[in-house]
Amino acid sequence: MPEIDITDKIGYTLLKKGIIDFETLEKSLKMKDSDENKKNRKNLGQILVTEFGADHDAVFREVANLYAFREIYLNDEKTDDARIAFIKKLVDALPDQQRDMMIQAKMLPFKYDERQTDKLIIIAADPTDRNLPVVARSFNVKKYEICYVRLKDLQALLEKVAPAQNEFLKMLQDGSVNIDEGGGKDDEGVNEDELEAEINKSALVNLFEGCLVEAVRRDVSDVHIVAAEGNKTNFMFRVDGNLEVWHCQENTLPEAVLAVVKDRTKNVDRFEREASQDGFIQRTVDGHQLRFRVSIMPIVTTEYKNKFESVVIRVLDDRKVITDLEKLGLQGPARAFFYKAIQKPQGIVILTGPTGSGKSTTLIAALYQVIDPTVNVLTIEEPVEYIIKGARQLKISPKMGFEQAIRGILRHDPDIVLVGEMRDKVTAETAIKLANTGHLVFSTLHTNDAPSAVARLYKMGIEPFLIAYAINIIVAQRLIRTLCKVCKAPIDDDEKPDLLKFGFTEEDLKAHTFYKPVGCDKCNGGWKGRAAIHEALFFSKAIKNIILNAGEKVDENAIRDQASKDGMWTLRRSGMERMKEGFTALEEVIASTVEDE
């Protein structure tokens, strides 16, 4: 009987366990034996992961098993400061080429074997990578053993001992960032030739590109680049909702900095300095393609002769798109109300809240619950921020404006529609018309809470009976900062009376541990990440009757009182529940919500 090739064993094992299907196996085997792959020398496991999107750990766990590589579970191992220092010492001693090869191969030296003290244990997410022996020999040890670990676990450790370098900022360190003050100013504004010379002799391109890379790696939501007096330009990052200065570029014409930003932004005119402009940037950072939405606005400073501008860049990372509604963390009655509202065949689901409160994130997550191949899902957004799989996202342009798209969508046979924002009467009326003619509609509105959204639509001129029968639910949302899990500490006893004044009971204080921010090297002053709080106004019969009986204006207080009777949690109540869960602190809930009426 002929010997079976190990590749066939791997392929059929993965097929048998349902990790890949037969068609994928056939295609991958053909690709492995192709002339092109003879140059790349990728094995079957690598082809399945990189070319066919197979689950890395599911594939390489089987590969490791068949090749008899031992598996190490990092959760069962000590990865304290001493272990990290040991790994870092070996990694730092590597020549640059081998270090880069190590990062590329996703491997690390881990420890010396307890039984053979001269044998180094090396962990790898792909123990079959052909570069492993090359790097392993560079550690200058007599013996070594390659062991398999999960990619996710290894990446977390790799980030601690060999964080990814920002190549653009590294280039900046090699040269000088500061530039002698340009002398190209005159009464008529900017001398373009002088400006061009300043850009060419500077490292501003590296600074800007480095800024984008750093923003992605530090989980920044927005980058602000603001021209200031005295030939300064401030670069600021918004992290967890708060702005912080990242870099101040001094002794450089702000126009030169802004010209570099504009040159590297699509749909923007570098020489336009007196009008607002919108554009976008597309970059690949750490192997992921990202989009950056760019907004440019002229501003006034004390140097009135100069044409200064402000730039805000929104980081659009598709990896942050939540497609699972469960991950939004809807609390208490809000969860049941929301699921009930989106499962109806028609009606409007409205999200309200200020800019940056996560409304779009929630709507996209909700949309993913109802998208399937049997329905036509259309979206009208200006601009389109995230690509939604399974939806047709209409492109707004000078030839088809927002209002035209709204009117045209009625003739495009929709089942489900996402309207980015109900910005005026035309948009609101069309959305309500869609909802009343058998369509499910998702949209946003800028109001402080859920009951005031009803009043806003009423003031727009929408008839009360249309509001009452078209809307399924209105959800007000805020994002609150969450406490760092590493350093948060229980509050002191002398702080507990503040909780009682805020509305907690003695029973709450006995049943739950309340925390406060401390601050460590893993967080921003005790805070890390954000979570949503919600106020869900479900349109019950009683709520509809209040709206139908409205006279000259809608009684928001009556709606609020009835909603509370129906079980609605206010934003403040939702924030208090987050405190009971140990996620946030009193100061954050006070800052993010208003007192319940």
FENTATA-V775797 format. One record per pair of residues at least 4 apart in sequence whose ideal C-beta (glycine too) atoms are under 8 Angstrom apart, sorted by the first residue. I is the first residue (numbers start at 1). J is the second residue. If there is no record, write none. Layout:
BEGIN
I&J, I&J
END
This chain:
BEGIN
4&8, 4&9, 5&9, 6&10, 6&66, 6&67, 7&11, 7&29, 7&32, 7&43, 7&44, 8&12, 9&13, 9&66, 10&14, 10&44, 10&45, 10&62, 10&63, 10&66, 11&15, 11&20, 11&25, 11&28, 11&29, 11&44, 12&16, 12&25, 13&17, 13&62, 13&66, 14&19, 14&20, 14&25, 14&48, 14&54, 14&58, 14&59, 14&62, 15&19, 15&20, 15&21, 15&22, 15&25, 17&58, 17&62, 19&54, 19&55, 19&58, 19&59, 19&62, 20&24, 20&25, 20&28, 20&48, 20&52, 20&54, 20&59, 21&25, 22&26, 23&27, 24&28, 24&48, 24&52, 24&54, 25&29, 26&30, 27&31, 27&52, 28&32, 28&44, 28&47, 28&48, 28&51, 28&52, 29&33, 29&44, 30&34, 31&37, 31&47, 31&51, 32&37, 32&42, 32&43, 32&44, 32&47, 33&37, 34&38, 35&39, 36&40, 37&41, 37&42, 37&47, 41&130, 42&46, 42&47, 42&50, 43&47, 43&128, 44&48, 45&49, 45&59, 45&60, 45&63, 45&126, 45&128, 46&50, 46&126, 46&128, 46&129, 47&51, 47&52, 48&52, 48&54, 48&59, 49&53, 49&54, 49&55, 49&56, 49&59, 49&60, 54&58, 54&59, 55&59, 56&60, 56&125, 56&126, 56&151, 57&61, 57&125, 57&150, 57&151, 57&152, 58&62, 59&63, 60&64, 60&125, 60&126, 60&127, 60&128, 60&148, 60&151, 61&65, 61&71, 61&148, 61&150, 62&66, 63&67, 63&69, 63&126, 63&127, 63&128, 64&69, 64&70, 64&71, 64&127, 64&148, 65&69, 65&71, 67&127, 67&128, 69&127, 69&146, 69&147, 69&148, 70&145, 70&147, 70&148, 71&147, 71&148, 71&149, 72&77, 72&110, 72&121, 72&123, 72&147, 72&148, 72&149, 73&77, 73&149, 73&153, 74&79, 74&123, 74&149, 74&150, 74&153, 74&154, 74&157, 75&153, 77&83, 77&110, 77&111, 78&83, 79&83, 79&84, 79&157, 80&84, 81&85, 82&86, 83&87, 83&110, 83&111, 84&88, 84&157, 84&160, 84&161, 85&89, 86&90, 86&111, 87&91, 87&108, 87&109, 87&110, 87&157, 87&161, 88&92, 88&161, 88&162, 89&93, 90&94, 90&109, 90&139, 91&99, 91&102, 91&108, 91&109, 91&161, 91&162, 94&98, 94&99, 94&102, 94&135, 94&138, 94&139, 95&99, 95&138, 96&100, 97&101, 98&102, 98&134, 98&135, 98&138, 99&103, 99&162, 100&104, 101&105, 101&131, 101&134, 101&135, 102&107, 102&108, 102&135, 102&162, 103&158, 103&162, 103&164, 104&131, 105&124, 105&126, 105&129, 105&131, 105&132, 105&135, 106&124, 106&125, 106&126, 106&129, 106&151, 106&154, 106&155, 106&158, 107&122, 107&123, 107&124, 107&125, 107&129, 107&132, 107&135, 107&146, 107&154, 108&122, 108&123, 108&124, 108&154, 108&157, 108&158, 108&161, 108&162, 109&120, 109&121, 109&122, 109&139, 110&120, 110&121, 110&122, 110&123, 110&147, 111&120, 111&121, 112&116, 112&117, 112&118, 112&119, 112&120, 112&121, 113&117, 113&119, 113&120, 113&121, 113&145, 116&143, 118&141, 118&142, 118&143, 119&141, 119&142, 119&143, 119&144, 119&145, 120&136, 120&139, 120&141, 120&143, 120&144, 120&145, 121&144, 121&145, 121&147, 122&132, 122&136, 122&139, 122&144, 122&145, 122&146, 122&147, 123&146, 123&147, 123&148, 123&149, 123&154, 124&129, 124&132, 124&146, 124&147, 124&148, 124&149, 124&154, 125&148, 125&149, 125&150, 125&151, 125&154, 125&155, 127&132, 127&146, 127&147, 127&148, 131&135, 132&136, 132&146, 133&137, 134&138, 135&139, 136&141, 136&144, 136&146, 139&144, 149&153, 149&154, 150&154, 151&155, 152&156, 153&157, 154&158, 155&159, 156&160, 157&161, 158&162, 159&163, 159&164, 164&217, 164&286, 165&170, 166&170, 166&210, 166&213, 166&214, 166&217, 167&171, 167&210, 167&213, 168&172, 168&206, 168&207, 168&209, 168&210, 168&213, 169&173, 169&206, 169&207, 169&210, 169&213, 169&214, 170&174, 171&175, 171&203, 171&206, 171&210, 172&177, 172&203, 172&206, 172&207, 172&210, 175&203, 176&203, 177&203, 177&207, 177&249, 178&250, 178&251, 178&252, 179&198, 179&201, 179&202, 179&251, 179&252, 179&256, 180&251, 181&231, 181&251, 181&252, 181&253, 182&194, 182&195, 182&197, 182&198, 182&231, 182&252, 182&253, 182&256, 183&194, 184&190, 184&191, 184&193, 184&194, 184&195, 184&197, 184&198, 184&253, 185&189, 185&190, 185&191, 185&253, 185&305, 185&306, 186&191, 187&305, 189&273, 189&305, 189&306, 189&307, 190&194, 190&195, 190&253, 190&255, 190&273, 190&307, 191&195, 192&196, 192&271, 193&197, 194&198, 195&199, 195&253, 195&255, 195&256, 195&259, 196&200, 197&201, 198&202, 198&252, 198&253, 198&256, 199&204, 199&256, 199&259, 199&260, 202&252, 202&256, 203&207, 204&208, 204&249, 204&252, 204&256, 204&257, 204&260, 205&209, 205&260, 205&264, 206&210, 207&211, 207&235, 207&247, 207&249, 208&212, 208&257, 208&260, 208&261, 208&264, 209&213, 209&264, 209&283, 210&214, 211&215, 211&223, 211&225, 211&235, 211&246, 211&247, 212&216, 212&223, 212&281, 212&283, 212&285, 212&292, 212&313, 213&217, 213&283, 213&285, 214&218, 214&220, 214&237, 214&246, 215&220, 215&223, 215&237, 215&313, 215&315, 216&220, 216&285, 216&286, 216&290, 216&315, 216&317, 217&285, 217&286, 218&237, 218&239, 219&239, 220&237, 220&238, 220&239, 220&315, 221&238, 221&239, 221&241, 221&314, 221&315, 221&356, 222&237, 222&238, 222&312, 222&313, 222&314, 222&315, 223&235, 223&236, 223&237, 223&238, 223&246, 223&292, 223&311, 223&312, 223&313, 223&315, 224&234, 224&235, 224&236, 224&237, 224&238, 224&243, 224&310, 224&311, 224&312, 224&313, 225&233, 225&234, 225&235, 225&236, 225&257, 225&258, 225&261, 225&310, 225&311, 225&312, 225&313, 226&233, 226&234, 226&236, 226&299, 226&310, 226&311, 227&232, 227&233, 227&254, 227&255, 227&257, 227&258, 227&299, 227&301, 227&306, 227&308, 227&309, 227&310, 228&232, 228&233, 228&234, 228&254, 228&301, 228&308, 229&301, 229&302, 229&303, 230&250, 231&250, 231&251, 231&252, 231&253, 231&254, 232&248, 232&249, 232&250, 232&254, 233&248, 233&249, 233&252, 233&254, 233&257, 233&258, 234&245, 234&247, 234&248, 234&249, 235&245, 235&246, 235&247, 235&248, 235&249, 236&243, 236&244, 236&245, 236&246, 237&243, 237&244, 237&246, 238&242, 238&243, 238&244, 239&244, 239&524, 240&481, 240&524, 240&527, 240&528, 240&529, 240&530, 241&356, 241&479, 241&481, 241&530, 242&481, 242&524, 244&524, 249&257, 252&256, 252&257, 253&257, 254&258, 254&306, 254&308, 254&309, 255&259, 255&273, 255&306, 255&307, 255&308, 256&260, 257&261, 258&262, 258&273, 258&296, 258&309, 258&311, 259&263, 259&270, 260&264, 261&265, 261&294, 261&296, 261&311, 262&268, 262&269, 262&270, 262&277, 262&279, 262&296, 263&270, 264&281, 265&279, 265&280, 265&281, 265&294, 266&279, 266&280, 266&281, 266&282, 267&277, 267&278, 267&279, 267&280, 268&272, 268&277, 268&278, 268&279, 268&294, 268&296, 269&277, 272&277, 273&298, 273&307, 273&309, 274&298, 274&307, 275&298, 276&295, 276&296, 276&297, 276&298, 277&294, 277&295, 277&296, 278&293, 278&294, 278&295, 278&296, 278&383, 279&294, 279&296, 280&291, 280&292, 280&293, 280&294, 280&383, 281&291, 281&292, 281&294, 281&313, 282&289, 282&290, 282&291, 282&292, 283&289, 283&290, 283&292, 284&288, 284&289, 284&290, 285&290, 288&317, 288&318, 288&319, 289&318, 290&315, 290&316, 290&317, 290&318, 291&316, 291&385, 292&313, 292&314, 292&315, 292&316, 293&313, 293&314, 293&316, 293&383, 293&385, 294&311, 294&312, 294&313, 295&311, 295&312, 295&313, 295&314, 296&309, 296&310, 296&311, 297&309, 297&310, 298&307, 298&308, 298&309, 298&310, 299&308, 299&309, 299&310, 300&304, 300&308, 301&306, 301&308, 303&308, 314&385, 316&385, 316&386, 318&386, 318&387, 320&361, 321&361, 321&364, 321&386, 322&327, 322&328, 322&361, 322&364, 322&365, 323&364, 323&365, 323&368, 324&365, 324&368, 325&330, 325&338, 325&339, 325&365, 325&366, 325&368, 325&369, 327&365, 328&361, 328&362, 328&365, 328&532, 329&531, 329&532, 330&334, 330&335, 330&338, 330&532, 330&534, 330&536, 331&335, 331&533, 331&534, 331&569, 331&574, 331&577, 331&578, 332&569, 332&574, 332&577, 333&337, 333&536, 333&567, 333&568, 333&569, 334&338, 334&475, 334&534, 334&535, 334&536, 334&568, 334&569, 334&574, 335&339, 336&340, 337&341, 337&473, 337&536, 337&538, 337&568, 338&342, 338&349, 338&366, 338&473, 338&475, 338&534, 338&536, 339&343, 340&344, 340&473, 340&538, 341&347, 341&349, 341&472, 341&473, 341&538, 342&349, 342&366, 342&369, 342&370, 342&440, 342&472, 343&370, 344&440, 344&472, 345&438, 345&440, 346&435, 346&436, 346&437, 346&438, 346&439, 346&440, 347&435, 347&440, 347&441, 347&470, 347&471, 347&472, 348&431, 348&432, 348&435, 348&441, 348&442, 348&443, 348&470, 348&471, 348&472, 349&363, 349&366, 349&440, 349&441, 349&442, 349&443, 349&472, 349&473, 349&475, 350&422, 350&443, 350&444, 350&445, 350&453, 350&471, 350&473, 350&474, 350&475, 351&359, 351&362, 351&363, 351&442, 351&443, 351&444, 351&445, 351&474, 351&475, 351&476, 351&477, 352&359, 352&444, 352&445, 352&446, 352&447, 352&448, 352&449, 352&450, 352&452, 352&453, 352&474, 352&475, 352&476, 352&477, 353&357, 353&358, 353&359, 353&444, 353&446, 353&447, 353&476, 353&477, 353&478, 354&446, 354&448, 354&478, 355&446, 356&479, 357&477, 357&478, 357&479, 358&362, 358&477, 358&479, 358&530, 358&532, 359&363, 359&444, 359&477, 360&364, 360&385, 360&386, 360&420, 360&444, 361&365, 362&366, 362&475, 362&477, 362&532, 363&367, 363&418, 363&442, 363&443, 363&444, 364&368, 364&386, 364&388, 365&369, 366&370, 366&442, 367&371, 367&377, 367&379, 367&388, 367&391, 367&416, 367&418, 367&442, 368&388, 368&390, 370&375, 370&377, 370&416, 370&440, 371&375, 371&377, 371&388, 371&389, 371&390, 371&391, 371&416, 372&390, 373&390, 375&415, 375&416, 376&392, 376&412, 376&413, 376&414, 376&415, 376&416, 377&388, 377&390, 377&391, 377&392, 377&414, 377&415, 377&416, 377&417, 377&418, 378&391, 378&392, 378&393, 378&394, 378&409, 378&412, 378&414, 378&416, 378&417, 378&418, 379&384, 379&388, 379&391, 379&392, 379&393, 379&394, 379&417, 379&418, 379&419, 379&420, 380&394, 380&396, 380&402, 380&405, 380&406, 380&409, 380&417, 380&418, 380&419, 380&420, 381&385, 381&393, 381&396, 381&418, 381&420, 382&396, 382&402, 382&420, 383&396, 384&393, 384&395, 387&393, 388&393, 388&418, 391&418, 394&400, 394&405, 394&409, 395&400, 396&400, 396&401, 396&402, 396&405, 397&401, 400&404, 400&405, 400&408, 401&405, 402&406, 402&423, 402&427, 403&407, 403&426, 403&427, 404&408, 405&409, 406&419, 406&426, 406&427, 406&430, 406&431, 407&430, 408&412, 409&414, 409&417, 409&430, 409&434, 410&414, 410&430, 410&433, 410&434, 414&434, 414&439, 415&439, 415&440, 416&439, 416&440, 416&441, 416&442, 417&431, 417&434, 417&439, 417&440, 417&441, 417&442, 418&441, 418&442, 418&443, 419&427, 419&430, 419&431, 419&441, 419&442, 419&443, 420&443, 420&444, 421&427, 421&443, 421&444, 421&445, 421&446, 422&427, 422&428, 422&431, 422&443, 422&444, 422&445, 422&457, 423&427, 424&428, 424&460, 425&429, 425&460, 425&461, 425&462, 426&430, 427&431, 428&432, 428&457, 428&460, 428&462, 429&433, 429&462, 430&434, 431&435, 431&441, 431&443, 431&470, 432&436, 432&462, 432&466, 432&467, 432&470, 433&437, 434&439, 434&441, 435&439, 435&440, 435&441, 435&470, 435&471, 436&466, 436&469, 436&470, 445&453, 445&456, 445&457, 445&474, 447&452, 447&453, 447&456, 447&476, 448&452, 448&476, 448&594, 449&453, 449&476, 449&535, 449&570, 449&571, 450&454, 450&474, 450&475, 450&476, 450&535, 450&536, 450&537, 450&563, 450&568, 451&455, 451&537, 451&556, 451&557, 451&559, 451&560, 451&563, 452&456, 452&556, 453&457, 453&474, 453&476, 453&537, 454&458, 454&467, 454&471, 454&474, 454&537, 454&547, 454&554, 454&556, 454&559, 455&459, 455&553, 455&554, 455&556, 456&460, 457&462, 457&467, 458&462, 458&464, 458&467, 458&550, 458&553, 458&554, 462&466, 462&467, 463&467, 464&468, 464&547, 464&548, 464&550, 464&554, 465&469, 465&548, 466&470, 467&471, 467&547, 468&539, 468&543, 468&544, 468&545, 468&547, 468&548, 469&544, 471&539, 472&538, 472&539, 473&536, 473&537, 473&538, 473&539, 474&536, 474&537, 474&539, 475&534, 475&535, 475&536, 475&537, 476&534, 476&535, 476&537, 476&571, 477&532, 477&533, 477&534, 477&535, 478&532, 478&533, 478&571, 478&575, 478&592, 478&593, 479&530, 479&531, 479&532, 479&533, 479&592, 480&530, 480&531, 480&532, 480&533, 480&575, 480&578, 480&584, 480&588, 480&589, 480&592, 481&527, 481&529, 481&530, 481&584, 481&588, 482&527, 482&528, 482&529, 482&530, 482&531, 482&578, 482&583, 482&584, 483&488, 483&515, 483&516, 483&517, 483&526, 483&527, 483&528, 483&582, 483&583, 483&584, 483&585, 484&488, 484&517, 484&518, 484&519, 484&520, 484&522, 484&523, 484&526, 484&527, 484&528, 485&528, 486&520, 486&522, 486&523, 487&517, 487&518, 487&519, 487&520, 487&522, 487&523, 487&526, 488&515, 488&516, 488&517, 488&518, 488&526, 488&582, 489&515, 489&516, 489&518, 490&513, 490&514, 490&515, 490&516, 491&495, 491&496, 491&499, 491&514, 491&515, 491&516, 491&585, 491&586, 492&496, 495&499, 495&516, 495&586, 496&500, 496&509, 496&514, 497&501, 498&502, 498&586, 499&504, 499&508, 499&509, 499&514, 499&586, 500&504, 500&505, 500&506, 500&509, 502&576, 502&586, 502&589, 502&590, 503&572, 503&576, 504&508, 504&509, 504&576, 505&509, 506&510, 507&511, 508&512, 508&580, 509&514, 511&580, 512&579, 512&580, 512&582, 513&582, 514&579, 514&580, 514&582, 514&585, 514&586, 515&582, 515&585, 516&526, 516&585, 516&586, 517&525, 517&526, 517&527, 517&585, 518&526, 519&523, 519&525, 519&526, 520&526, 522&528, 523&527, 523&528, 524&528, 527&588, 531&578, 531&583, 531&584, 533&571, 533&574, 533&575, 533&578, 533&592, 533&593, 534&569, 534&571, 534&574, 535&568, 535&569, 535&570, 535&571, 535&574, 536&568, 536&569, 537&543, 537&559, 537&563, 537&568, 538&543, 538&563, 538&566, 538&568, 539&543, 539&544, 540&544, 540&562, 540&566, 541&545, 542&546, 542&562, 542&565, 542&566, 543&547, 543&559, 543&562, 543&563, 543&566, 544&548, 545&549, 546&550, 546&554, 546&555, 546&558, 546&559, 546&562, 547&554, 547&559, 550&554, 550&555, 554&559, 555&559, 556&560, 557&561, 557&597, 558&562, 559&563, 560&564, 560&597, 561&565, 562&566, 563&568, 564&568, 564&570, 569&573, 569&574, 569&577, 570&574, 570&593, 570&596, 571&575, 571&592, 571&593, 571&594, 572&576, 572&589, 572&593, 572&594, 572&595, 572&596, 573&577, 573&596, 574&578, 575&579, 575&584, 575&588, 575&589, 575&592, 575&593, 576&580, 576&589, 577&581, 578&583, 578&584, 578&589, 579&583, 579&584, 579&585, 579&586, 579&589, 584&588, 584&589, 585&589, 586&590, 587&591, 588&592, 589&593
END
